[in-house]
Amino acid sequence: MVRANTAAPAFALIKCMFKNRFFMPFRLWGDFLIEISRKNDKVIAFLKVFEESCRIAIDEKLDFMKPDMDACNVALEGCCCELESVSEAEKVIETMSVLGIKPDELSFGFLAYLYALKGFKDKIIELNGLMSGFGFSNKSLFFSYLIRGYVKSGSFEAVSETILRSLREQDGLDLNFSEETYCQVVKGFMKDGGIKGLANLIIEAQKLESATIAADKSTGFGIISACVNLRLSDKAHSIVDEMDAQGGSVGLGVFLPILKAYCKEYRTAEATQLVMDISNKGLQLDEGSYDALIEASMTSQDFQSAFTLFRDMREGVAELKGKKYFGVLMLWNEVKRKVSPDKERGIKFDQSLVDAFLYAMVKGGFFDAVMQVVEKSQEMKIFVDKWRYKQAFMESHKKLKVSKLRKRNFRKMEALVAFKNWVGLNA
């Protein structure tokens, strides 16, 4: 029946078993019926079977007819999210108590949703206290369902208050809300034209968030990412503009979803401009973000953006890693054709950029390209600190022998000899 996905015969069979007092242990059929119920939106029908199975377990004193935790939560889901009945939900909780089944985080979550939907503040306070009493310290799921209930009821002020309260209770750490929760928040606010409300929520959340929280775990990231995923990128920009208008600081997490969307769509010029705005605010992207943006720029042959991003990365990030060196070499091959003594016509080639290219390419072992950069810097009278690259060579290629290269790659051997002579090493 599960494979055939036939709900009606499955429920008829269970009811026939009950009617004829043929009591099979719940564990033998419960999970299958739950699966069929979910696939066919028959949670309410399952609730009736759940109630009868509980009655049999209690009245007949048949412990094997007792539903498990998953079944109890499906029954609660039906009462809270579909029937939206407080009396029915509390009846399930009472039955669980009689059967000795302890509610879990999801049980409290469903009740939180229902009480928020109904506006029962006292019951929410009581529920929060019960959770603590049961030893549940992580209340992310509880707050998530609370938020969903407030969103459905249209209580957006309560949504904001709940998110901020959850941050306070968890000492500003990651709330671990799902993408679905943030999407519901955004859709709810947008129905009410809530750009200002979302902007203010992010500003207030940033004040409470721990300095150690990852950018992609922040409230701002969750909200803006939801906007992007809902194809509301224009609204994401409006939220950022509104945050600026309110004089609030815009955290890195707010910008990351927009950057990722630009990168995915190869809108590299807009991404580069946004990176410049981020840098101007004193924020710093991680190397992975720069890598993705530079790669997107190179793929779309937007070498000016790639060059600008590389330059900005080198000013903010102390050291490149191994796999990035080849990308730097490719970027140099494009940049060298566009370097001009006339700064207004060509790419600006200064000491910081020379340093960026030389350091990366020495580390990567691209000595032919190294000497090209050296030659261009001499041509444009740019000072180069040889000692820095001598040290970089010794750190990465101390055991590299000219004699071994002579047998394998004569051109690379010549470039290595030229480099060692330039930095003052005995070639």
N, C-alpha and C positions, 0 to 999 in steps of 0.2 A: 504493500500500500504506500510505503514511503517512496519507492521508486516510481510508482504510478502517480504519486502526488494526488491521491483521492481522499479528500477530507471526509465527505459524508459517510462512506462505508466504514471508515476507521472509527468515527464517533459512534456509529450505529452498533458496531461490534462491541465496543467498550460498554455501552449502555445495556446491551443484551447480556453481557457477562455479569454486570451488577444485578440486573433484574432476576437472573437465574441463580444468583448467589454463587457464581463461579469466580472466586477471588484469586486472581493471579497477582503475584508480587508487583508492586508499582515499578520496580526497577526493570522489569521485563518489557514493559510497554510505555512507560511514562515518557522517556526521551523521544521515542518514535512519534508519539502523539504531539509532543511539543514542536518537533520539527515540522510535522504536517500543519499544525496550527499556525506557525509563523509564516510558512510558505503561502498559505491560503487566507491569511488575515482572519483566522478563526480563534483569536485569543479569547474572545467572550465565550465562545462555545467550550473552549478548554476550561474556562473558569467554572462552568457547571460540573464538568467531570471532576475537577480538582475538589470542589466542595463535597461531592458525593464520596470520593475516595477518602477524604479526611473524616467524614461522618462514619464510614465503615471502620476506619482505623480506630476511631475513638469508641464507638458503640459496640463493635464486635471484639474490641481489644486485639486487633490484628496489626501488630507493629509493621509487618511487611507491606501493608497497604499505605503506609505513611509516605506522602510525597517528599521529594528531596528539595534542596535549596533552590535549584534552578526552577523547579515547578512552582514553588512558592512565589518566586520573583515574576514568573510569567503571569500568574494569577494577579499579583499586585499591579503589574503593568496594565493588565486589562482594566482593573478597577480605577487606576489613577490616570492613565493616558487615553483610554477609550471611553469608559463609562463616566470618568471624572466624578466618581462618587466617593465622598469621604466615608460614609457609613459602610459601604462595601469594602473599601480598603482597610478600614480599621477592624472589620470583621475577619479579614484574612490574617491580619497581625495577631488578633486574639486566638485564632485557630492555631497559628504557628506556636504561640506561647503554650497552649494546651498540649501540643504534640512535642514540645521541647526543642523546637527548631529556632535557633538564634538568627535574627536578621543580619544581613551583611551590608556592605557599603551600598550595593545596588538597591537593596530594599529601602534604605533610608533615602536614596536618591529619588525613587519613584514617589515616596511620600512628600519629599521636599517640593517636587514638581507640582503635585496636587495642592499642597498648602499655599504655595506661591500663587498658583492660578486662582485660588479662591480668596487670596488676601488674608489668610489666617496667620497673622504675625506671632500671636502667642504660641500657636502650635509649632511654628518654625523654631522659636526659641526653645521650646520643650524638646523638640526633635534634636536640635544641636546638642543640648545637654545629655540626652540619651546616648548619642553617638560617643561622647566623651566617656560616659559611664560604661559603655561596652568596649572601651579601649581603642576606638578608631581615631588615631591621631591625624591621618591624612584625610582631609575632607574635600579634596578636589572634585570627586564625583558628586558629593552632596551639593557643593556650590554650583557645579555645572548644571545639575537638574533644577536647582533653585532659579538660576538665571533663565533657563528655558521656560519655566513656568511664568516668570515675570514678563518675558518677551511675549508669550502668547496672550497674556492678560493686558498687554500694552502699558505695563508699569515700567517705563524706561528709566525713570529716576531710581527705582528700586534695583534695576539691573546694574546701573553704575555703582550704587551703594554696595551691592553684593560683591562685585568684582574688587572694589577697594577694600572692603571688609576682609575678603579672603586673603588679600595681600598682607593686610595687617596681622591676621591670625597666623600666617605662614612666614612671618618675618621678611616679607619682600622677596621670597624665593619663587621659583617657577611654579605657576598655577597648574600646569599640565592640562589645560583645557584642550579639548579636541578641536580640530578644524571645523567640525559640524557646529559646535557650540558658538565659535566666533562668527560663523556664517549666519547663524540664527540671530545673533546680536546685531550684525550689520544690516541684515534684511529688515529686522524689526525697526531699527532706528531710521533706516532710509524711507520706510513707509510714512514716517512722521517728519521727513525732511531734516533728519538729525545730524547734519554735518557738524554743527557747533557742539552738540552733545557728545559725539564720538571724539572730537578734537579735545574737548575738556577732559573726557575720561582718560585719554592717553596721557595728557599732561599731568593729571593727578596721580595716575598709576606710576608714572616715571619717578615721581617724588617718593613713592613708597618702595619701589623696587630696589633690591639689593644691588650694590655696585658690582657684585660678582656674577650677576645673572647674565647668561649668554644673550646676545642681541636677538637671536632667533627664538628665544623662549620668552621674550617680553610681551606685555599686553599690546603694545604698539605694533609689533610684528604680527601678532595674531589677527588684529583688526584690519590692518592694511593688506595682509596676505589674503584675508577673506574677501576684501574688496576686489583684489586682482582675480581671485579664483571665481568670483561671481560676475566677472567681466564688467566690473565697475571701476576701471582704472581711473576714469575722470573723477570719480568720487574720492579715490585715494589721494589724488593731487589736491583736490579741494580741502580734504582734511588737513594735509600738510600746510596748505596756505592759511587755513583757519588757525592752526597751531601757531604759525608765525604771527598772525594778526593779533592773537591773544597774548603774544609775548612769551609764549612757552618755549622751553628748549625742545628741540626735535631730536630724539635719540636715534642711534644707528639702526635699531630694529625697525623703525618706521620706514627707512629708506630701502632696506634690503629687498623686500618683496617687489618694489617698483623696479629696482635694478635687475633682479632676476627675470622679470617680465620683459624688460628691454633686451636683455641678453638672449632670451629665448626667441624673441622676434627679430633679432639682429638690428635693433634700433640703436646702433652703436654711438652715433653722434649725440643723441639725447642721453644715453647712458654716461658718456664721457662728461657732458655738461653737469649731470647730476653728481658725478664723482667729484668734480671741481667744487660744487656747492657743499658737498659733504666735507671735503678737506677744509674749506673756508670756515666751516662751523667748528673746526678743531676735532673732528671725528676721524677715525682711522679704520679703513676696511682691512680685512684679513687678506693674506696672500692668495687664498683660494678664490676669493671674489675677484681680485685683480686678474688672476690667471684666466678665469672664465670669460671676463670681459675682453681681455687682450686677444684670447683665442677667437672669440666671436668677431672682433674687429678684423683680425687677420683673415678669417674665413670669408668675410664680406668684402675684403680688400679695402677696408677703411683704415689705411696705414697711418693717417694723421691721428685718428683716435687711438690706435694702438700705441703710437709714439707718445702721445700725451698721457695715456694711462700708465705706460711704463715709467715715464719720468716722475709722475706723481707717486707711484709705488716705491720707487727708489728713494724718494725724499722722506717717505714715511716708514718704510720697512727696512730694517737694518741689513738683512742678508737674504739672498735668494737661495733656493734649494735646487738640488741636482737636476730633476726632470725639467726645470724651467730654462736651463741654459740653452737648449737647442732652440726654444722659442725666441730667446733673446738674439741668437745668431740670425734667425730668419728676419726678425725685426730690423737688425742692423743692415741686412742686405737691401731692405727697402729704404731705410733712412739715409744710407750713404749716397743714394742717387738724388736725394732731395736737399742735402746739406749745401748751403750757399753762403759765401761771405756777406752777401746782402741779407741782413736779418729780416727785412720786410718781405723779401721774395721767397726765401727758402726756410727750412726748419732751423730754429734757433739751436745752435750747437755750442754749449758752454761747458765749464769745468765739471758741474754736477752730472751732466749727461755723459761726458767722457768717462768719468769715474764709474758711473753705473754700467756702461757697456764693458769697460775694461775689466772690472772686477768679476762680472758674471762670466765673461768669455775666458778669462784666465782660469777661473775655477772649473769651467766646462772643458778646458783643454783645446779651445779653438784658437790656436796661436797665429794662424794666417789672418784671421779676422782681427785679432789683437793688434797685429802690426799695421793693419789697415786703419784702425782707429788711431794708433800712435801717429801714423803718417798724416792723417787728416788733422789731428790736434796740432802737430808741428806746423802744418800749412796755415792754420788759423791762429797760430801763436797762443795756444791754450796750455797753461802749465799742467804738467802731469807728475804726480809723486811716484817715482819709480819704486821706492822702498815698499810702498803698500802692496804693489803687485808682485814684488819679489817675495814678500811674506805670504801672499795668497798662493803663489806657486809652490813654495816650500811646504805649505800646509796640505796641499792637494796632490802634488805631483813630484814629491821628493825622490821617489824611486824610478821616475821616468828617465830612461837612458836614450841618448841620441843614437847610440850604436844599434839598439833594437829597432828604432824607427827607420834607420837607414835601409834595413833589409825589407821592411814592410811598406813604407810610404815615404818616398824621397821628398815629396813636396812638404809634407808635415814635418819632416826632419829639418828641412831648410827653415821653416817658420819657427820651429823650436829653437834652433841655433840663433836665429835673428833675435828672438825674444830674450834668450839668456844673455846674449851679448848686450842687449839694450838695458837690462836691469843690473848688469854687472856680475853675472854668474859665469863661472868658467865652463864654456861650451865644449 
